[in-house]
């Protein structure tokens, strides 16, 4: 399972969405009414907590968080850099 696949499963689980994680594309927008999953600020909080618990990455700055959680691809890129720097 790739990191992006793990993140898609994490999003579905943390945000309690009833969909197949494989249907989420790497570059689709995750948040907002126009997004396929239509995630909101509560979902962002739940997802941030799940990411911190699983990977140890704390998302504290709201502007950075918005950018990082924009898509699975953006999240994976940021997380890979975080994990590489920590290794």
C-alpha positions in Angstrom: 0.0 0.0 0.0 1.4 3.4 -1.0 1.4 6.4 1.2 -1.3 8.0 -0.9 -3.4 4.9 -0.6 -2.9 5.0 3.2 -3.9 8.6 3.3 -7.1 8.0 1.3 -8.1 5.2 3.7 -7.2 7.6 6.6 -9.4 10.3 5.1 -12.4 7.9 4.7 -12.0 6.6 8.2 -11.3 9.9 10.0 -14.1 11.8 8.2 -16.5 8.9 8.4 -17.2 8.9 4.7 -19.0 6.0 3.0 -17.0 5.6 -0.1 -14.2 3.5 -1.6 -10.8 5.2 -0.9 -9.7 4.1 -4.4 -12.3 6.5 -5.9 -10.4 9.5 -4.4 -8.0 10.9 -7.0 -4.6 12.3 -5.9 -5.3 15.8 -7.1 -9.0 16.3 -6.4 -9.9 19.1 -4.0 -10.9 17.6 -0.6 -12.7 20.5 1.1 -15.6 22.7 0.3 -19.1 22.3 -1.3 -17.6 21.8 -4.8 -15.3 19.0 -3.7 -16.4 15.4 -4.3 -16.1 14.5 -0.6 -17.4 17.9 0.5 -15.2 17.8 3.6 -15.7 20.7 6.1 -13.8 22.3 9.0 -14.8 19.5 11.5 -13.5 16.9 9.0 -10.2 18.9 8.8 -9.8 18.8 12.5 -10.6 15.0 12.6 -8.1 14.4 9.8 -5.4 16.5 11.4 -5.8 14.6 14.6 -5.6 11.2 12.8 -2.5 12.3 10.9 -0.9 13.4 14.2 -1.7 10.1 15.8 -0.6 7.9 12.9 2.5 9.9 11.6 3.4 12.3 14.4 2.8 15.4 12.1 1.2 18.3 13.9 -0.7 20.7 11.7 -0.9 23.9 13.7 -0.9 26.8 11.3 -4.3 27.2 9.6 -2.9 28.6 6.3 -0.4 25.8 6.1 -3.0 23.2 7.0 -5.4 24.5 4.3 -2.6 24.1 1.7 -1.4 20.8 3.0 -4.9 19.3 3.2 -5.9 20.6 -0.2 -5.5 17.2 -1.9 -4.1 13.8 -1.3 -1.2 14.6 -3.4 -0.3 17.8 -1.5 -0.7 15.9 1.8 1.5 13.0 0.7 4.2 15.4 -0.5 4.3 17.3 2.8 4.2 14.1 4.8 7.0 12.5 2.8 9.2 15.5 3.5 8.3 15.5 7.2 9.0 11.8 7.5 12.3 12.1 5.6 13.4 15.0 7.8 12.6 13.0 10.9 14.4 9.8 9.8 
